[in-house]
Amino acid sequence: MHVHHLDNPVVPENYPTLPSFSYSHTKSKLNACLQQLEQYSVFSELTLKIDGRFYTPDVCVYPKREVDISLPDLLEITEMPVLAIEILSNTQNIQNVLNLFSVFFSGGIKSCWLVIPISGTVIVYKSLEKGQRFGCGNLVDEQLNITLPVEKIFN
């Protein structure tokens, strides 16, 4: 595979998120890990409606539910997930993601994860005042009773 690097690393404001190779690979691995959790259902890029505005986390996790895709589809979801995950791409900055987490917490989401592929790190937030970094061993989200091996997300 040939990799092209962007010549100009400065990203203009309101520039669309451009998922990269590392982003895509990490998201795929993370989804596979989360799918193994029997008590949860995992959704990718689900549109949430919070206070009249629309947000699309990279990954949403809900308590286990049946999904019947033969029924009419829902374009916006008002029921909040228990977990929202953002995977940092090369066109995002951490402060913008933390601002997004503030909206998620105010909307009733219990836990937010910031996944940083370049450093092989996941930060689990119970609130914006309480984040815990995981770069090796097991990622533990005590609030949701989730434990995942970090190396399975990044390797």
C-alpha positions as CSV (number, residue, x, y, z in Angstrom):
1,M,0.0,0.0,0.0
2,H,1.3,3.4,-1.0
3,V,0.7,6.2,1.6
4,H,0.3,9.8,0.6
5,H,1.1,12.5,3.1
6,L,-0.7,15.8,3.1
7,D,1.7,18.6,1.9
8,N,0.1,21.3,4.0
9,P,-0.5,20.1,7.6
10,V,-2.5,23.2,8.6
11,V,-6.2,22.3,8.6
12,P,-8.6,25.2,8.0
13,E,-11.5,25.8,10.3
14,N,-14.7,23.9,9.4
15,Y,-12.7,21.5,7.3
16,P,-14.3,18.1,7.1
17,T,-12.9,15.2,9.2
18,L,-10.7,13.1,7.0
19,P,-10.4,9.6,8.4
20,S,-6.9,8.3,7.9
21,F,-5.5,4.8,7.6
22,S,-4.6,4.6,11.3
23,Y,-8.0,6.0,12.3
24,S,-9.9,3.4,10.1
25,H,-7.8,0.5,11.3
26,T,-8.2,1.5,15.0
27,K,-11.9,2.0,14.6
28,S,-12.2,-1.5,13.1
29,K,-10.2,-3.1,15.9
30,L,-12.1,-1.2,18.6
31,N,-15.5,-2.2,17.2
32,A,-14.4,-5.9,17.1
33,C,-13.3,-5.7,20.7
34,L,-16.6,-4.0,21.8
35,Q,-18.7,-6.5,19.8
36,Q,-17.4,-9.2,22.2
37,L,-19.1,-7.6,25.1
38,E,-22.4,-9.5,25.5
39,Q,-24.2,-6.9,27.6
40,Y,-23.8,-4.1,25.0
41,S,-24.8,-3.3,21.4
42,V,-22.3,-1.3,19.4
43,F,-23.2,1.3,16.7
44,S,-20.8,3.1,14.4
45,E,-21.5,6.8,13.5
46,L,-25.0,7.0,14.8
47,T,-26.6,10.4,14.7
48,L,-27.7,11.6,18.1
49,K,-30.0,14.6,18.7
50,I,-29.0,16.6,21.8
51,D,-30.7,19.8,22.6
52,G,-32.0,20.2,19.1
53,R,-28.6,19.7,17.5
54,F,-27.1,16.7,15.8
55,Y,-23.9,14.9,16.8
56,T,-22.3,11.8,15.3
57,P,-19.8,10.0,17.7
58,D,-17.5,7.6,16.0
59,V,-18.9,4.8,18.1
60,C,-21.9,4.5,20.4
61,V,-22.5,1.8,22.9
62,Y,-26.0,1.0,24.3
63,P,-27.2,-1.7,26.7
64,K,-27.9,-4.9,24.7
65,R,-30.9,-4.6,22.4
66,E,-32.5,-6.4,19.6
67,V,-32.1,-4.7,16.2
68,D,-34.5,-5.5,13.4
69,I,-33.2,-3.8,10.2
70,S,-36.4,-4.7,8.3
71,L,-38.2,-2.0,10.2
72,P,-38.2,1.7,9.1
73,D,-34.8,3.2,9.7
74,L,-34.2,6.0,12.3
75,L,-32.2,9.0,11.1
76,E,-31.8,10.6,14.4
77,I,-31.7,9.1,17.9
78,T,-32.8,10.9,21.0
79,E,-32.1,8.0,23.4
80,M,-28.5,8.5,24.5
81,P,-26.0,5.7,24.6
82,V,-24.2,4.8,27.8
83,L,-20.8,5.3,26.0
84,A,-19.7,7.6,23.2
85,I,-16.2,7.1,21.7
86,E,-14.2,9.6,19.5
87,I,-11.1,8.4,17.7
88,L,-8.8,11.3,17.1
89,S,-8.0,11.7,13.4
90,N,-5.2,13.8,12.0
91,T,-7.7,16.6,11.2
92,Q,-9.1,16.9,14.8
93,N,-7.7,18.5,17.9
94,I,-8.2,17.3,21.4
95,Q,-9.9,20.4,22.7
96,N,-12.6,20.2,20.1
97,V,-13.2,16.6,21.2
98,L,-13.4,17.6,24.9
99,N,-15.9,20.3,24.0
100,L,-18.0,17.6,22.3
101,F,-17.7,15.4,25.4
102,S,-19.1,18.3,27.4
103,V,-22.2,18.2,25.2
104,F,-22.4,14.4,25.5
105,F,-22.2,14.5,29.3
106,S,-24.9,17.2,29.5
107,G,-27.1,15.0,27.2
108,G,-26.9,12.1,29.7
109,I,-24.1,10.0,28.2
110,K,-22.4,8.3,31.2
111,S,-18.9,7.7,29.8
112,C,-16.8,9.1,26.9
113,W,-13.6,7.6,25.5
114,L,-10.9,9.5,23.5
115,V,-8.9,7.1,21.4
116,I,-5.6,8.4,20.2
117,P,-4.1,6.0,17.6
118,I,-0.7,7.7,17.1
119,S,0.1,7.2,20.8
120,G,-1.8,3.9,21.3
121,T,-3.7,5.6,24.2
122,V,-7.3,5.6,25.3
123,I,-8.5,8.2,27.9
124,V,-11.7,7.1,29.7
125,Y,-13.8,10.1,31.0
126,K,-16.4,9.7,33.7
127,S,-16.7,13.5,33.5
128,L,-14.5,16.2,32.1
129,E,-12.9,16.5,35.5
130,K,-12.1,12.8,35.7
131,G,-10.1,11.1,32.9
132,Q,-7.9,8.0,33.1
133,R,-5.3,7.1,30.5
134,F,-4.6,3.6,29.3
135,G,-1.6,2.8,27.1
136,C,-1.0,-0.8,28.0
137,G,-2.5,-3.6,30.0
138,N,-6.3,-3.4,30.4
139,L,-8.5,-0.5,29.6
140,V,-11.0,-0.3,32.5
141,D,-14.3,1.6,32.4
142,E,-15.5,1.0,36.0
143,Q,-18.7,3.0,35.4
144,L,-19.8,0.6,32.6
145,N,-18.0,-2.6,33.9
146,I,-16.0,-2.8,30.7
147,T,-12.5,-4.2,30.5
148,L,-10.6,-4.5,27.2
149,P,-6.9,-5.3,26.5
150,V,-5.4,-2.1,25.1
151,E,-3.1,-4.1,22.7
152,K,-6.1,-5.6,20.9
153,I,-7.3,-2.1,20.0
154,F,-4.0,-0.9,18.6
155,N,-2.3,-4.1,17.3
